[in-house]
Amino acid sequence: MKHPSFYTVVPLLMLILFASCHFKNKDADIIYHNAKIYTVDGDFSVKEAMAIKDGKIIAIGAEREILNEYKAPKVIDCQKRFIYPGFIDAHCHFMGYGLALQQVDLVGTKSWDDVLTRLKQYAEKHPDKDWIIGRGWDQNDLIQEGMEQEIIPMPDNTQLNTLFPDKPVVLIRIDGHALLANQKALDLAGINASTHVNGGIVEVKNGKLTGILIDNAMQKVFDVMPKATVEEKKRALLMAQQNCFEEGLTTVDEAGLMYDDIELIKELHEAGSLKMRIYAMLSDDEANYARYMKQGIDTTDFLTVRAFKLYADGALGSRGACLSSPYTDVIHHAEYGMMLKDPAYFRMRAQQLHDKGFQMCTHAIGDSANRVMLHIYAEQLQGVNDARWRIEHAQVVHKEDIPMFGMYSIIPSVQPLHATSDMPWAYLRLGKNRLARAYAYRELKQQLGMVALGTDFPVEDIAPLKTFYAAVVRKDATGNPAEGFQMENALTREDALRGLTIWPAIANFEEEKKGSLEVGKWADFVMLDQDLMKVAEDKLLKVKVLMTAVAGENVYTRQ
């Protein structure tokens, strides 16, 4: 009997050893499979499964490939559901939204009587409150008998003074750029008919205060209002987080915070109760500059602080947006709107931020405000660059100014829901010709190859799926207008998805960590019940978030 020779046995043993090593499963913490995973990578590829370890993606690919090569204590069958990178809101007011949840909700009020009813109900339920504070009214929605619809005026405080003669009441407009205060609140703030504020308006009719304060004038009331306690802020952050997770958000760009709010967020992150990733823009306040110009950029896995948020002008709805020619529906004071500070101030801050390597993010709505800020940016940026400075809103921009976004690598950060919310009345402010160059998201996207999408919540609804719908379909929730609003500036579905994921990640200097589902990135993702790329247009608003994960951890499951 012949025995195998040494030269036969050794290669056979080596082959067996190689095979056993090759087919030995690699360790993961959790595997998701049997899914349709939109990676939103450079090729916009679609995969079937992914393996996660230590909160990051270690493999993503075909079903058999992942299940054969990896083992995990948790293996989740997604039952053909649809997975996308976690949504990123490129511009919102996260803490402000949470605080507003604890105040009088005036969003959706359709008449002044409705506003008063909600105030009275709140006052009865909270008799211990020294102030009544609400937010969300919009005079464009407050239809009153005999009102001339072409020019809709702001409300006045006559009935507030009657109902609440001894308790201060402050009602902030939906856009956050105007408020209505009763006489008690005005008296406490030291405001009278002769009060003048640079960059703000104290409305006076027939020699009497109406209670309307616009932009910088609001600060006088804010200064005397009770400040939110630390416990109220903690509650606000956690309430906001829960609602955002339910909508598939895993990162929010907080558009304006003070340094002590940043420290509170860090504390909650470290405690593990706050799991929302936050890209924080610091408020345009001297105390923030003093601290962060010395301290520098600050980053953790859950928090990035490297931007300052400034306001060039106000809002279109309250006629504070700075326009280059008068409002079409001029009433009283609001002829052109206004810059909130002198251009020299913005120029000084631009140089300071550029020198220290901070990102400048400036609210600019009107065409005049956009032009001023684009030119100030250009002075510092000097052509193509990687500073990633942003114009927040870029709502009305001169046709000849739009190329400056590409020439100076300026990122447009826009809110598609603003277009569909404003369209019923924006033509009154701007006229048809000027309206045609407003909300120009596709044209803006073409300049730099990207546009970061957000909501500006609580100004708009927090749901990124509603943002997706508004960006692609350009209709309101009722399906109007039937042909869509200025469809030449609608985004494709792929661009809208990138605008909610990888493009805001780029705008935040975080594209190596998040924004797409790729090996090495955080496993932040959302699972939906329908395919955003293929579902019928009229079904988009019915798509449901089934699950949201941050660093592979399930932070929300739809019951």
Secondary structure, 3 states (H helix, E strand, C coil): CCCCCHHHHHHHHHHHHHHHHHCCCEECCEEEECCEEECCCCCCCEECEEEEECCEEEEEECHHHHHHHEECCEEEECCCCEEEECEEEEEECHHHHHHHCCCEECCCCCCHHHHHHHHHHHHHHCCCCCCEEEEEECCCCCCCCCCCCCCCCCCCCHHHHHHCCCCCEEEEECCCCEEEECHHHHHHHCCCCCCCCCCEEEEEECCEEEEEEEEHHHHHHHCCCCCCCHHHHHHHHHHHHHHHHHCCEEEEEEEEECHHHHHHHHHHHHHCCCCCEEEEEEECCHHHHHHHHHHCCEECCCEEEEEEEEECECCCCCCCCCCCCCCCCCECCECCCCECCCHHHHHHHHHHHHHHCCEEEEEECCHHHHHHHHHHHHHHHCCCCCCCCEEEECCECCCCCCCHHHHCCCEEEECHHHHHHHCCCHHHHHHHHHHCCECCHHHHHHHHCCCEECCCCCCCCCCHHHHHHHHHHCCCCCCCCCCCCCHHHCCCHHHHHHHCCHHHHHHCCCCCCCCCCCCCCECCEEEECCCCCCCCHHHHHHCCEEEEEECCEEEEECC
